[in-house]
């Protein structure tokens, strides 16, 4: 193979895993919830076999799918972005990353306050849009930083761009990242800049993630070490702690991500292009916006044929997710423990049903197998089944 484009439709889950109730998720299914919206129109992914995947027949199966299709169970103990992407890239995490349902302890906050010279507001799990409107006025008045978390392993810092310019906020995140190690090694420290006034605040596109470094070699590391291209689009570069890429580009949402990925389709490279489309999760899943989520899937589906037209004989396209975030699930506004769908498309790919597989890392094993790149992983390659 020459090029593999791996798309992560962030949070596009394919139904509850058997252990989902242990994670507080009952009867969740992100794609099923989206199917209830009149905004969902995905004929191209249906043609590829999305509705043929086990448990997704409500999307409409097709008699002659154009690609290989299946779904994958998560082997790691989590349902967050970091662990999901790590597993896709070959790493299974047997222990969950630390979470803070009661807020962060003083042993974390004290050195953070001392290093930044600023106080801390909130310090509890919050919706990102709610917390800035609840504490935004006090933050603007005092300069104290809004620190909050969620059900995920994250330390989030929100600040008004006129009070704390984004570059300064990023520096505060780097300070937090150095503090949050060992038993407090959260998956991500996230900068959450916002604008507005008088309790009417909105987040900007200047978000930046500072991730925990992967504990072992990933697919990206393997490609880079082999002298192949390892291109990151969107927040992939941040998720892997700036490691294992030969080139990266940030995006400001799905539309920008699709445009930048289309530009890579016109480039001559040899290796992997790993793309995260974050809006599904950030704008629609967490905000429980079913129509918004469905419309975003429609946008991707409408864009897809033009992209596939640019693929050469030795190119492969994979479409998957990293966890769920069911927009109809009202028990929480957090991620949901779900299977992830998988579509594999390309001129040399057989339209075969891959069934239900254990371990997201099958994706890494297969991609590395395509290029003859060695990688120690629990994932099992399915390359022989799809060529």
C-alpha positions, 0 to 999 in steps of 0.5 A: 500500500502507498497511503492510508487515510484513517478517519476518527469520527470522534465519539461515533459509537456503534452501540453499548458494549456488554460492560457498558453499565459498569461505566454508567451507560445503559442502552446507549447507541450514538448512531441509533440516536442519530438515526432518529433525526431528519437531518441524517442522510448518509447514503455513501457510508450506507453503500460502504456497508455501515448498515450491514455492521452487526447491530446497525441494520436500522441504518439500512443494509445494502446488498452489495457493500463497496467496502469491508465493514465491522465493529470493534470492542474496546479492550482498555478500561476506559471510554475517553479520547486518549485511551481510545486513540491509544488503543486504535494506535496499538496500546491497550490500557488495562487501568483507567486514567485517574478521574476526579468526581469531587474535584482536584485535591490540594496537592495538585491545586497548591503547586498550580496556584503557586506556579501560575500566581492565580487563584482557582475557581469551580474545581468540579466536574462541569459542562464546559459551556455551563462553567464559563457562564457560571464563573465567567464574570468572577474570572474576568473580575479577579483573574482567577482561572476556571479549573474543572473536569468531567467524567473523563481523565481531564484537567481543563482550564478556561480563561477569557482571551482578554484576561489571559491570552491563549498563549499564556493559557497554554503556558499555564497548561504546560505547568499543569501538565508537569504537575499532573504525573504519577498517580495524578497523570490525567489523560489530557490537560485542556486549554479552553479559551472563551470570549464574551461578557456579562454572563454571555460567554462562548468558547473559541476555536483556540482549544489546545490539548496537552496529553499524557505521553503514551506509555509504549510504542504506537503505530505512529512511532513505528511509521516514523521509525520506518522512514514512512510518513506519519501525518496528523490532522486535527488533535491527533498531534496533541493526543499523542503528546507531539510524538510519532508524527512527521508532519501535523496540522491543526484544524478548527472543526470538522469542515476545516479538517475535511478541507485540509484532508482533501488537500493531503489527498492531492499530495504524494506521500507514502504512509499514514494520514491520521485524522480526527474530526472533533465536532461530533463529540465536542459540539454535538455529543456532549451537548446532546444535540441529536440534529447537530450530530446527524447533520455533521454525519451528513456533511462527512458523508456528502464530502466522502465521494469527492475524496474517494475519487482522489484515491489511487490503486494502492490507497486505503481509507478507514473510517472509525471512532474512538468511543461513543457520546450518545446525544440522546443519553440524558443520564450524563453529558459524558462519553458512552462506553460503546463499540466503534464502527469500522469501514475499509475502502479502497480499490484492492479491498474486498467487501467482506463482513469483519463481524465483531472484533475484540480490541481497537488495536486490530486497526493498528495491527492491520495498517502496520501489516499493510506496510510491513512495519513491526509493532508489538500490540495485542491487536490482530491484523485482518489484512488477509481477509480484506485484500 
